[in-house]
Amino acid sequence: MDSVRTGAPVRLTNFSDGLKYMRFTDAAYRSWQTGQAQDCGR
């Protein structure tokens, strides 16, 4: 977000952190769809 907001250099996410982020995002979306808490699959 800083790159978009301030022009800061882009920092790449490693695979492990990216996977955690995607699991969280998927669980948030499923929660929104169902109206119930979801497990992030840690």
TIVO-2410 file (N, C-alpha, C; in nm, 3 decimals):
# residues 42
REC num residu      c1      c2      c3 atome chaine
REC   1      M   0.081  -0.119   0.000     N      A
REC   1      M   0.000   0.000   0.000    CA      A
REC   1      M   0.086   0.126   0.000     C      A
REC   2      D   0.199   0.121   0.068     N      A
REC   2      D   0.284   0.239   0.070    CA      A
REC   2      D   0.332   0.278  -0.069     C      A
REC   3      S   0.353   0.178  -0.157     N      A
REC   3      S   0.398   0.211  -0.292    CA      A
REC   3      S   0.292   0.291  -0.366     C      A
REC   4      V   0.166   0.256  -0.344     N      A
REC   4      V   0.057   0.327  -0.411    CA      A
REC   4      V   0.039   0.465  -0.350     C      A
REC   5      R   0.042   0.470  -0.217     N      A
REC   5      R   0.015   0.597  -0.148    CA      A
REC   5      R   0.130   0.696  -0.159     C      A
REC   6      T   0.252   0.648  -0.141     N      A
REC   6      T   0.365   0.742  -0.130    CA      A
REC   6      T   0.474   0.720  -0.233     C      A
REC   7      G   0.461   0.617  -0.317     N      A
REC   7      G   0.564   0.590  -0.416    CA      A
REC   7      G   0.684   0.515  -0.358     C      A
REC   8      A   0.669   0.458  -0.238     N      A
REC   8      A   0.777   0.381  -0.175    CA      A
REC   8      A   0.810   0.258  -0.260     C      A
REC   9      P   0.931   0.205  -0.250     N      A
REC   9      P   0.967   0.085  -0.327    CA      A
REC   9      P   0.876  -0.034  -0.292     C      A
REC  10      V   0.851  -0.117  -0.389     N      A
REC  10      V   0.767  -0.236  -0.370    CA      A
REC  10      V   0.846  -0.340  -0.293     C      A
REC  11      R   0.783  -0.398  -0.190     N      A
REC  11      R   0.845  -0.508  -0.115    CA      A
REC  11      R   0.768  -0.635  -0.149     C      A
REC  12      L   0.838  -0.738  -0.191     N      A
REC  12      L   0.773  -0.863  -0.228    CA      A
REC  12      L   0.750  -0.949  -0.104     C      A
REC  13      T   0.641  -1.023  -0.105     N      A
REC  13      T   0.606  -1.113   0.005    CA      A
REC  13      T   0.660  -1.251  -0.027     C      A
REC  14      N   0.719  -1.318   0.073     N      A
REC  14      N   0.765  -1.454   0.048    CA      A
REC  14      N   0.644  -1.549   0.039     C      A
REC  15      F   0.666  -1.668  -0.008     N      A
REC  15      F   0.557  -1.763  -0.032    CA      A
REC  15      F   0.480  -1.794   0.096     C      A
REC  16      S   0.550  -1.818   0.205     N      A
REC  16      S   0.485  -1.855   0.331    CA      A
REC  16      S   0.391  -1.744   0.380     C      A
REC  17      D   0.439  -1.620   0.378     N      A
REC  17      D   0.355  -1.508   0.421    CA      A
REC  17      D   0.238  -1.486   0.325     C      A
REC  18      G   0.263  -1.504   0.196     N      A
REC  18      G   0.157  -1.491   0.098    CA      A
REC  18      G   0.048  -1.595   0.118     C      A
REC  19      L   0.088  -1.716   0.151     N      A
REC  19      L  -0.008  -1.823   0.177    CA      A
REC  19      L  -0.094  -1.790   0.299     C      A
REC  20      K  -0.032  -1.740   0.405     N      A
REC  20      K  -0.106  -1.701   0.526    CA      A
REC  20      K  -0.208  -1.592   0.493     C      A
REC  21      Y  -0.164  -1.494   0.413     N      A
REC  21      Y  -0.253  -1.385   0.374    CA      A
REC  21      Y  -0.372  -1.438   0.294     C      A
REC  22      M  -0.346  -1.528   0.201     N      A
REC  22      M  -0.454  -1.582   0.118    CA      A
REC  22      M  -0.550  -1.668   0.200     C      A
REC  23      R  -0.497  -1.743   0.297     N      A
REC  23      R  -0.586  -1.822   0.384    CA      A
REC  23      R  -0.676  -1.729   0.466     C      A
REC  24      F  -0.618  -1.621   0.517     N      A
REC  24      F  -0.697  -1.524   0.593    CA      A
REC  24      F  -0.804  -1.460   0.504     C      A
REC  25      T  -0.764  -1.418   0.383     N      A
REC  25      T  -0.857  -1.353   0.291    CA      A
REC  25      T  -0.970  -1.448   0.253     C      A
REC  26      D  -0.937  -1.574   0.227     N      A
REC  26      D  -1.038  -1.673   0.192    CA      A
REC  26      D  -1.135  -1.696   0.309     C      A
REC  27      A  -1.082  -1.706   0.430     N      A
REC  27      A  -1.168  -1.726   0.547    CA      A
REC  27      A  -1.259  -1.605   0.570     C      A
REC  28      A  -1.206  -1.485   0.549     N      A
REC  28      A  -1.288  -1.364   0.564    CA      A
REC  28      A  -1.402  -1.364   0.463     C      A
REC  29      Y  -1.372  -1.403   0.339     N      A
REC  29      Y  -1.474  -1.408   0.235    CA      A
REC  29      Y  -1.580  -1.513   0.268     C      A
REC  30      R  -1.536  -1.632   0.311     N      A
REC  30      R  -1.633  -1.738   0.348    CA      A
REC  30      R  -1.719  -1.693   0.465     C      A
REC  31      S  -1.659  -1.622   0.560     N      A
REC  31      S  -1.734  -1.571   0.674    CA      A
REC  31      S  -1.841  -1.472   0.628     C      A
REC  32      W  -1.804  -1.386   0.534     N      A
REC  32      W  -1.898  -1.288   0.481    CA      A
REC  32      W  -2.013  -1.360   0.409     C      A
REC  33      Q  -1.981  -1.465   0.334     N      A
REC  33      Q  -2.084  -1.538   0.260    CA      A
REC  33      Q  -2.181  -1.611   0.353     C      A
REC  34      T  -2.125  -1.673   0.458     N      A
REC  34      T  -2.207  -1.758   0.544    CA      A
REC  34      T  -2.260  -1.688   0.668     C      A
REC  35      G  -2.197  -1.576   0.706     N      A
REC  35      G  -2.237  -1.507   0.829    CA      A
REC  35      G  -2.186  -1.575   0.955     C      A
REC  36      Q  -2.090  -1.668   0.938     N      A
REC  36      Q  -2.036  -1.742   1.051    CA      A
REC  36      Q  -1.885  -1.734   1.050     C      A
REC  37      A  -1.826  -1.750   1.169     N      A
REC  37      A  -1.681  -1.750   1.181    CA      A
REC  37      A  -1.620  -1.866   1.103     C      A
REC  38      Q  -1.504  -1.843   1.045     N      A
REC  38      Q  -1.435  -1.945   0.967    CA      A
REC  38      Q  -1.294  -1.963   1.020     C      A
REC  39      D  -1.240  -2.083   1.005     N      A
REC  39      D  -1.103  -2.112   1.043    CA      A
REC  39      D  -1.008  -2.071   0.931     C      A
REC  40      C  -0.897  -2.010   0.967     N      A
REC  40      C  -0.798  -1.968   0.867    CA      A
REC  40      C  -0.712  -2.083   0.821     C      A
REC  41      G  -0.723  -2.200   0.882     N      A
REC  41      G  -0.644  -2.315   0.841    CA      A
REC  41      G  -0.498  -2.302   0.870     C      A
REC  42      R  -0.465  -2.251   0.987     N      A
REC  42      R  -0.323  -2.231   1.023    CA      A
REC  42      R  -0.248  -2.358   1.031     C      A
***
